[in-house]
Amino acid sequence: MSSPASAPPAPSSLPRIVAASLIGTTIEWYDFFLYGSAAALVFNKLFFPDSDPLVGTLLSFLTYAVGFAARPIGALVFGHYGDRLGRKKLLVLSLVMMGGATFAIGLLPTHATVGAAAPVLLTLLRLIQGFALGGEWGGAVLLVSEHGDARRRGFWASWPQTGAPAGQLLATGVLSLLTAVLSDDAFGMWGWRIPFLLSGLLVLIGLWIRLSVDESPVFKEALARAEARQAEETAEAEKLPLVSVLRHHWRDVLVAMGARMAENISYYVITAFILVYATTSAGVSKQTALNAVLIGSAVHFAVIPAWGALSDRVGRRPVYLLGAAGVGLWMFPFFSLVDTGSFGYLVLAVTVGLVLHGAMYAPQAAFFAEMFATRMRYSGASIGAQFASVAAGAPAPLIATALLDDYGSSTPIALYVIAAAVLTLIAVGVARETRHRDLAHVAAEGGEPAGASTAAEARTA
């Protein structure tokens, strides 16, 4: 018989939980991607005006990368308290921090007004963004994963993942609209502030939805068991979640980090760096490049749940491996299509790249959640995902821009993404399949490493 924690929620409650996770991740990714797009388009002129254009872009992307550096710290802090206090409380806090920092960026004075203080303040707010996002992802996907059942976990857990393309879609759409209706001078003077200030309204909507959902039943049951053990005089003191992760799940953390390499690097090359490459090397206008990313993001949003559902049928690993191999093989055609300067080919390049990226991104939520026991799941999934972002997504636009500056060619950039794809293929190739795991069963095992087979896995074997 199923335990109360493992029983699926009422049909009406799961969509509401998914919506709460999705709206929050959409807003937070909107905030995060908005910065990346602005870094490629205007921040080099507003905050680093004394540099030549390409160096200014490099400095702008450097502040962009700083946000990634803060994500592992956010993963550690939010993971620790999320495993102790619950997923919901920390998700509300991360939303407020991210939205507040983004709104403040919209009010920042530029270099022309306050000099060197402008990029310093920009970097500080970017750190807060990264810290908040480092805690958001793990909690959002776990809240859905722990409410659902194993049969369709890949599908339901993939919906918070659509928050990334939805946020990209929203950020790029707002910027595209503003660049279409405003002159370059007007956009550079004040128009760029509007998308950042809109974040304040979005956060209020997200808080209203996110506060309406209940805590994960799997977590509540695990917390009750932990409190019962602590109440016994002979019970061992409960270890910190981080200590337990490093003791029981260090292999899973390494697998998660390796799995993120191709997924993270390819995404930021396709969506952020492309705004630089298309406008400087392919002679494409800002508006054209933004519209291509806009269309690609819409398709990306649509295919992620389909990839998640496929992972429920054939497994997380096969879908993930398909995506990693596909992204690696697509890189040379990707840049060849962009180099034509044709809008249609640019849309094709971005869209195919994001569809292949979705094959990695969709099963990632369920895959990572199924690796870890409940009382260390927030810490484990967040650490594996966010520590990888420092080596992958953080420097990706920076490295790609530097390679373009040094070699004047897209070939080194394509090879860079292909190398990341090889790392991901190795990491996922050596991992165990997880789609049959019962998260409540894993929780009941306490300190059992997630690599141990569950009864369902044994039946499948």
Sequence and secondary structure as in RCSB ss.txt:
>XXXX:A:sequence
MSSPASAPPAPSSLPRIVAASLIGTTIEWYDFFLYGSAAALVFNKLFFPDSDPLVGTLLSFLTYAVGFAARPIGA
LVFGHYGDRLGRKKLLVLSLVMMGGATFAIGLLPTHATVGAAAPVLLTLLRLIQGFALGGEWGGAVLLVSEHGDA
RRRGFWASWPQTGAPAGQLLATGVLSLLTAVLSDDAFGMWGWRIPFLLSGLLVLIGLWIRLSVDESPVFKEALAR
AEARQAEETAEAEKLPLVSVLRHHWRDVLVAMGARMAENISYYVITAFILVYATTSAGVSKQTALNAVLIGSAVH
FAVIPAWGALSDRVGRRPVYLLGAAGVGLWMFPFFSLVDTGSFGYLVLAVTVGLVLHGAMYAPQAAFFAEMFATR
MRYSGASIGAQFASVAAGAPAPLIATALLDDYGSSTPIALYVIAAAVLTLIAVGVARETRHRDLAHVAAEGGEPA
GASTAAEARTA
>XXXX:A:secstr
   TTTS   TTHHHHHHHHHHHHHHHHHHHHHHHHHHIIIIIHHHT TTS HHHHHHHHHHHHHHHHHHHHHHH
HHHHHHHHHH HHHHHHHHHHHHHHHHHHHTT   HHHHTTHHHHHHHHHHHHHHHHHHHHHHHHHHHHHTTS G
GGHHHHHHHHHTHHHHHHHHHHHHHHHHHHHS HHHIIIIITHHHHHHHHHHHHHHHHHHTTS   HHHHHHHHH
HHHHHHSTTS     HHHHHHHH HHHHHHHHHHHHHHHHHHHIIIIIHHHHHHHTS   HHHHHHHHHHHHHHH
HHHHHHHHHHHHHH HHHHHHHHHHHHHHHHHHHHHHHHT  HHHHHHHHHHHHHHHHHHHHHHHHHHHTTS GG
GHHHHHHHHHHHHHHHTTTTHHHHHHHHHHHHSSSHHHHHHHHHHHHHHHHHHHHS   TT  HHHHHHTTT  T
TS  HHHHHH 
